[in-house]
Amino acid sequence: MTASDYLAGLPFAADRFQLEAAAAIDREETVVVCAPTGSGKTVVAEAAVARALGRGRRALYTTPLKALSNQKYGDFRRRLGSEAVGLLTGDNSINGRAPVVVMTTEVLRNMMYAASPDLDDVGVAVLDEVHYLQDRARGPVWEEIIIHLDAAIRLVCLSAT
């Protein structure tokens, strides 16, 4: 399945920015989506996840907060089933080799620096709340991932600011 196919299967018409982002994902480009809260940024991430899974690759979805990771884990679990989704935060490790793993951004950074074999079959990493780049204390985590993550892993970056 392509990202564009995913959007075509939605029960509503995709917005222009979603269509453009899906086309870029299908061209294997990194995507940055900056759009207001509630405008459908997550649909772009879901399309990227669907594409990765359709190609036999895994997908990682990162968030800056454990609470948001827990929420996204629940969302993906309801959509894909409990066997297909994992969660890795500082205090939770559930099904960490699942096809889709939701985690805090720091967990991805740590996996990257440890050269974790769990990154070998990843096709896409979603960096939700990528505007944390401008946070003096935590911004370097996003910078390190963007700079040092294996170039074979495409990034989908989401921000409401």
C-alpha positions, 0 to 999 in steps of 0.5 A: 500500500502506498501513502496515497492509497491510504488517503484514498481509502479514508471516509473523507476527502484528504486536504491538499497538504495531506495529498502532497505529503503522501506523494512525497512519502511515496517518493521516499522523501522526508516530510515536515508537516506544519499545520494547526492542531486538529487539521489532520497532521496525524493522517499523514503519519498514519499514511506513512505507517501504512506504507512502511507496513505495506512494504514489509518494514516497521514504523516508529512513532515518537512523541516528547511525552509518556502520556502522549506516547500512551495515547498514540499507542492506544490509538494504533492498537485500536486501529491495528490490533494489540499484536501489531503495536508496541510501546517503549517509554522510560517505564513501559516496554510492551511488544517492542519488536512489533511492526509499529512501536510508539516511543518517547523521542529519547528512546529512539535517540538511545536506540540509535546511539546503541546501534540497536538491531531493532532499527534494522527493518524500520522504514519510517520514523515519525517525529511528533511535536518536532517543534521541540527542536527549539526547546533549549533543554530537549531540542538536541534530542530531535537534532541528534535524530535528524542528523544521525538516524540512518538515512534509509529510515525516512522521517515524517515530522509533525508540528502544530507551530 
